[in-house]
């Protein structure tokens, strides 16, 4: 982790296109101002973590559903338990 000391009105530049400026300091609270391109996404860390956890949970649910679907389809593409075997064009 990089530690910097900045005074009110001083800035840092990240990736040549994100500017972070110290706007105000009150006790233990620091107000920061950000200038960044429209396509950049900025989230509070706790919100980013929550979204990541929800995405991981959704992905693992989808993986389980896909695995369940795989076990219910035989190699010929017919649903398991479907009689008639073969090409699936015959009743």
Buried (B, 14 or more C-beta within 10 A) or exposed (E): EEEEEBEEEEEEEEEEEBEBBBEEEEEEEEEEEEEBEEEEEEEEEEEEEEEEEEEEEEEEEEEEEEEEEEEEEEEEEBEEEEEEEEEEEEE
